[in-house]
Amino acid sequence: MRKGEAADPAVHFVDDYLPALLARASYLISGEFHRIAKDRGFTVSEWRVLATLAGNEPMSISRLAMLTVSKQPTVTRVVDRMELRGQVKRIAHDSDRRVTLIEITPAGSREVAALIKLAREHERRVLDPFGLQRGAELKATLKRMIALHPEHPDADDADEDA
Amino acid sequence: MRKGEAADPAVHFVDDYLPALLARASYLISGEFHRIAKDRGFTVSEWRVLATLAGNEPMSISRLAMLTVSKQPTVTRVVDRMELRGQVKRIAHDSDRRVTLIEITPAGSREVAALIKLAREHERRVLDPFGLQRGAELKATLKRMIALHPEHPDADDADEDA
């Protein structure tokens, strides 16, 4: 503690610690929408994969895993299942045929469109108490934070205990 | 889409979707500190449990699981191990002896103190590019969001696919 910096004993470390606040807010807000998605028959991973592919370029499993904050074997299993249902398909990379990319199908796009509409409505309800400006600032700050902290090459945030 | 609200085709849904931004920022920022904690011999769960108990009242396993965004069996296993090491201990609840609470020991407090110092330094580095005011606003917004979205009684954000 620096001189003149008073500790408020009523505030516990984790209650004012950014990573803990991000984790808790993320868990609570995502959890709310995941209940909506589950009611419509989507698992959390199915929702994340389809939402990430919707309107996006085809991408590799590893990029999909990164963007959905999921493990690669999980994404592979989900993509297998969704391919059987015709929601996504595997295609070869244009310039390197050995690379496989995942693309959303028109059927997958149609099925996820209704859920994306519900997601935007949920997001609006979450941001509403903060007002337009504060909501936009929050998103801008998070985007810049994400840009400033690229994925670590050895990223493996697996908890040995989980 | 409402009238007059133009969609920017260059912005994909998940790139501007609050729950996705929270999840990604949380993963990247926590991941950075988890590498620092691991270098000092702490698993992610050990760090979360000790940081949550530090300077705090004794609490039940279920509350500890909630605050650390972890599953109860995981927290129980971690507490068992840390109890053997003398970092935490189980005590009976004052008014209801059937309830067991977890308390950090003086040894546990000493061991986590150095890590909390590193965590505060890491947090300062993360917030530095945003300036004091924007950093404080971010934390205030997250705290209010957490307060506005209490844990759902049937909260189970487990991904069936993970």
Interface residues (C-beta under 8 A of the other chain):
Chain A: P9 H12 F13 V14 D15 D16 Y17 L18 P19 A20 L21 L22 A23 R24 A25 S26 Y27 L28 I29 S30 G31 E32 F33 H34 R35 T43 V44 S45 E46 A51 T52 A54 G55 N56 L67 V69 S70 K71 T74 R77 V78 I116 A119 R120 E123 V126 L127 P129 F130 R134 E137 L138 K139 T141 L142 K143 R144 M145 I146 L148 H149 P150 E151 H152 D154 A155 D157 D159 E160 D161 A162
Chain B: P9 H12 F13 V14 D15 D16 Y17 L18 P19 A20 L21 L22 A23 R24 A25 S26 Y27 L28 I29 S30 G31 E32 F33 H34 R35 T43 V44 S45 E46 A51 T52 A54 G55 N56 L67 V69 S70 K71 T74 R77 V78 I116 A119 R120 E123 V126 L127 P129 F130 R134 E137 L138 K139 T141 L142 K143 R144 M145 I146 L148 H149 P150 E151 H152 A155 D157 D159 E160 D161 A162
